[in-house]
Amino acid sequence: MSQLPASAPSFWRGFACALAGALLWGFSGACIQFLAEGYEVQSTFISFVRAATAAVLFAAFLLARRRESLLALASSAAARPALLLFGIGLYLSQITYAISVALTNAGTATVLQATCTVFVMLYTCLRARRLPRTLDFLGLVCALTAAALIATQGDWGVIVLPLAGLAWGIGNALSETLYILAPQGLYGRFDRLSIIGCGMVIGGVCAAIVWLAGGLWGDAPCVPALDAAGWLALVVGVGVLGTFAAFGLFLYGVSVVGSVRGSLLGVAEPVGAMVIAALWLATPFSAADWAGLALMSAMIVLVSLSGARDSSKRGDD
């Protein structure tokens, strides 16, 4: 089922939400960098805390404000397979990225993660039996180039691709493709926030099972020794802002602007991480960072022009 173009006000609201969510992911990346530099925290524990925090907050919100919509969604047997795939994809996107980083490095993992936009565009075009829109394709080129520049700092020698790292990196991109595409057929039939909240709850359950089972590396589950700053960065920075708010905003935006444009805007995450790391952790800007920022800005302009063109064809609702 192809998604109708959003009206102009809806498109710009969804555009802003998707972009804000991606930038908040960047903030969570800076928080994880802060935790990595000052504390020893298992990746499975970080994934558990972020997923569990988001799941609890979404569940509380839905029960308080969207109870009827939530019940309508939960009672639909036809919606359950898509919801299950959605929630599993949300969790897998987090844990596969952590494994990809461990097997390669942060720059390589980020470049591989950005290929999600290629998979989303390919799937969407094949299903619709059409070529990519010109502006969206140009945005894809800008986004991938920007992500590669920021992640590698222009030094392609840092790309490390052992077979296992490549497999997990592509798995990370495919899991992101899964959580972007899986709920698309539900957005026009059920309340968007209820769909997102159910997916986050399923993802939280998956994270708890993996962590309590000892993690994918066989490490026994343990709670790290964190001080107040560490817990603040983990729970508020990574859990509340970097997961609950970030995924909520991003996925709501994707439900409005569509999977292709949403996935493109999601690649803005490295820009958010770069800017926040510079302001908070005093990480200097390089020439590659500035070039990546310029290309990412060009991508945002191209996506906005493409969406505005579709919105003008439909007209305001």
C-alpha positions in Angstrom: 0.0 0.0 0.0 1.5 3.3 -1.0 1.3 6.2 1.4 -0.6 9.3 0.2 1.3 12.6 0.3 0.8 14.5 3.6 -0.9 17.9 3.5 1.5 20.8 3.8 1.0 21.4 7.6 1.1 17.7 8.4 4.3 17.2 6.3 6.2 20.0 8.0 5.1 18.8 11.4 6.2 15.3 10.6 9.5 16.6 9.0 10.3 18.6 12.2 9.5 15.6 14.4 11.6 13.1 12.4 14.6 15.5 12.3 14.3 16.3 16.0 14.2 12.6 16.8 17.4 12.0 14.8 19.2 14.9 16.5 18.2 13.5 19.9 19.7 10.2 18.9 22.9 12.1 18.4 22.5 13.4 21.9 22.2 9.9 23.2 25.4 9.0 21.3 27.2 11.8 23.2 25.9 10.4 26.5 27.0 6.9 25.6 30.5 8.3 24.7 30.5 10.0 28.1 29.6 6.7 29.8 32.2 4.8 27.8 35.0 7.3 28.7 34.2 7.4 32.4 32.5 4.1 33.3 32.5 0.4 32.3 29.0 -0.4 31.2 27.8 -3.4 29.3 26.2 -2.7 25.9 23.4 -5.1 26.9 22.8 -3.1 30.1 22.6 0.2 28.2 20.2 -1.4 25.7 18.1 -2.7 28.5 17.9 0.6 30.4 17.1 2.7 27.3 14.5 0.2 26.0 12.9 -0.4 29.5 12.8 3.4 30.2 11.1 4.1 26.9 8.7 1.2 27.4 7.6 2.2 30.9 7.1 5.9 29.8 5.1 4.9 26.7 3.0 2.4 28.6 2.2 5.0 31.3 1.3 7.7 28.6 -0.9 5.3 26.6 -2.8 4.0 29.6 -3.4 7.6 30.8 -4.2 9.3 27.5 -4.8 6.7 24.8 -6.5 3.8 26.6 -9.3 3.3 24.0 -6.9 3.6 21.0 -4.5 1.2 22.8 -7.3 -1.4 23.4 -8.5 -1.1 19.8 -5.0 -1.8 18.5 -4.3 -4.6 21.0 -7.6 -6.4 20.2 -6.8 -6.5 16.4 -5.3 -9.9 15.6 -4.4 -8.6 12.1 -2.1 -5.9 13.6 -0.1 -8.2 15.9 2.4 -9.6 13.4 3.4 -6.1 12.2 3.6 -4.9 15.8 5.8 -7.9 16.8 8.2 -7.3 13.9 8.2 -3.6 14.7 9.2 -4.1 18.4 11.8 -6.8 17.5 13.3 -4.5 14.9 13.5 -1.6 17.4 15.5 -3.7 19.8 17.6 -5.4 17.2 18.6 -2.0 15.8 20.1 -1.0 19.1 21.9 -4.2 20.0 23.2 -4.9 16.5 24.8 -1.5 16.3 26.6 -2.1 19.6 27.9 -5.4 18.3 28.9 -3.8 15.0 30.9 -1.2 16.9 32.6 -3.9 18.9 33.6 -5.9 15.9 34.7 -2.9 13.7 34.7 0.6 15.1 32.3 3.5 15.6 33.0 5.0 12.2 32.6 1.8 10.2 29.4 0.9 12.1 27.9 4.3 11.5 28.6 4.1 7.7 27.0 0.6 7.6 24.1 1.8 9.6 23.4 4.6 7.1 22.9 2.1 4.4 19.4 1.6 5.9 18.3 4.4 3.7 19.3 2.4 0.6 17.3 -0.6 1.7 14.3 1.5 2.5 14.4 3.2 -0.9 15.0 0.0 -2.8 12.1 -1.8 -1.1 9.7 1.2 -1.5 10.6 1.6 -5.2 10.3 -2.1 -6.0 7.0 -2.4 -4.3 5.7 0.7 -6.1 7.4 -0.4 -9.4 9.0 3.0 -10.0 12.3 4.7 -10.0 13.4 6.8 -7.0 12.3 10.4 -7.1 15.2 12.7 -8.2 15.2 14.9 -5.1 15.0 11.9 -2.8 17.9 10.1 -4.7 20.1 13.2 -4.5 19.2 13.4 -0.8 20.3 9.8 -0.4 23.7 10.5 -2.0 24.2 13.6 0.2 23.2 11.7 3.4 25.5 8.7 2.8 28.4 10.9 1.8 27.9 13.1 4.9 27.6 10.1 7.2 30.8 8.6 5.8 32.7 11.9 6.1 31.7 12.5 9.7 32.2 8.9 10.7 35.6 8.5 9.1 36.9 12.1 9.2 37.8 11.7 5.6 40.3 8.9 6.3 39.0 5.9 4.5 41.8 3.8 6.1 39.8 3.7 9.3 37.1 1.5 7.7 37.6 -2.0 9.1 35.4 -4.7 7.6 36.0 -8.2 8.9 33.4 -10.6 7.7 31.6 -10.7 11.1 31.6 -7.0 11.4 30.2 -6.5 7.9 27.5 -9.1 8.7 26.5 -7.4 11.9 26.6 -3.9 10.3 24.3 -5.0 7.5 22.1 -6.7 10.1 21.9 -3.4 11.9 20.9 -1.6 8.7 18.3 -4.3 7.9 16.9 -4.1 11.5 16.4 -0.3 11.1 14.7 -1.0 7.8 12.4 -3.5 9.5 11.2 -1.1 12.2 10.7 1.7 9.7 8.7 -0.4 7.2 6.9 -2.9 9.5 4.3 -0.5 10.9 3.6 1.5 7.7 0.4 -0.4 7.0 -0.9 0.3 10.5 -0.5 4.1 10.5 -3.7 4.8 8.5 -5.8 2.4 10.6 -4.8 3.0 14.2 -3.6 5.7 16.5 0.1 6.5 15.6 1.3 7.0 19.2 -0.4 3.7 20.3 1.5 1.8 17.5 4.8 3.4 18.5 4.2 2.8 22.2 3.3 -0.9 21.6 6.5 -1.3 19.5 8.6 0.2 22.3 7.1 -2.0 24.9 7.8 -5.1 22.8 11.4 -3.8 22.3 11.7 -3.3 26.1 10.6 -6.9 26.8 13.2 -8.2 24.2 15.9 -6.1 25.9 15.1 -7.4 29.3 15.1 -11.0 28.1 18.5 -10.6 26.5 20.1 -8.8 29.4 18.7 -11.3 32.0 19.8 -14.2 29.8 23.4 -13.0 30.1 23.7 -10.9 26.9 24.8 -12.0 23.5 28.4 -12.3 24.6 27.7 -14.6 27.5 28.3 -11.9 30.2 26.4 -12.3 33.4 23.9 -9.5 34.0 25.2 -6.9 36.4 24.4 -3.4 37.4 27.4 -1.1 37.0 28.7 1.2 39.7 27.6 4.7 38.5 27.6 8.0 40.3 24.9 10.5 40.0 26.3 11.9 36.7 26.5 8.5 35.2 22.9 7.6 36.1 21.7 10.9 34.8 23.5 10.4 31.5 22.2 6.8 31.2 18.6 7.2 32.4 17.7 10.8 31.3 20.2 11.3 28.4 20.0 7.8 26.9 16.7 6.5 28.2 14.3 9.5 28.3 15.7 11.9 25.7 17.7 9.5 23.5 15.1 6.8 23.3 11.6 7.7 24.5 11.6 11.2 23.0 13.9 10.4 20.1 12.1 7.3 18.9 8.7 8.8 19.6 9.4 11.9 17.6 11.2 10.1 14.8 8.7 7.4 14.3 5.8 9.8 14.4 7.6 11.9 11.8 8.1 8.8 9.6 4.4 7.9 9.9 3.7 11.3 8.3 6.4 12.0 5.8 6.8 8.4 4.7 9.5 5.7 5.0 12.0 7.0 2.4 12.1 10.6 3.6 12.0 9.5 7.2 15.0 7.2 6.8 16.9 10.0 5.1 16.2 12.4 7.9 17.3 9.7 10.3 20.8 9.9 8.9 21.1 13.3 10.5 22.0 11.5 13.8 25.8 11.8 13.3 25.3 15.6 13.0 23.6 15.8 16.3 26.2 13.6 18.0 29.0 15.8 16.4 27.6 19.1 17.5 26.7 18.0 21.0 30.1 16.3 21.5 31.8 19.6 20.4 29.7 21.6 22.9 29.7 19.2 25.8 32.8 17.1 25.5 35.0 19.7 23.8 35.5 17.5 20.7 36.9 19.8 18.0 35.3 20.3 14.6 37.4 19.1 11.6 37.2 20.0 7.9 35.4 16.6 7.4 32.8 17.6 10.0 32.1 20.9 8.3 31.8 19.2 4.9 29.5 16.5 6.3 27.4 19.2 8.0 27.1 21.0 4.7 26.1 17.9 2.8 23.6 16.9 5.5 22.1 20.4 5.3 21.8 19.9 1.6 20.0 16.5 2.2 17.5 18.2 4.5 16.8 20.9 1.9 16.3 18.3 -0.8 14.0 16.2 1.3 11.9 19.2 2.3 11.6 20.3 -1.3 10.5 16.8 -2.4 7.9 16.6 0.4 6.7 20.1 -0.2 6.2 19.2 -3.9 4.0 16.2 -3.0 2.1 18.2 -0.4 1.3 21.0 -2.9 -0.1 18.3 -5.3 -2.5 17.2 -2.6 -3.3 20.5 -1.1 -4.1 21.4 2.5 -6.7 19.2 4.3 
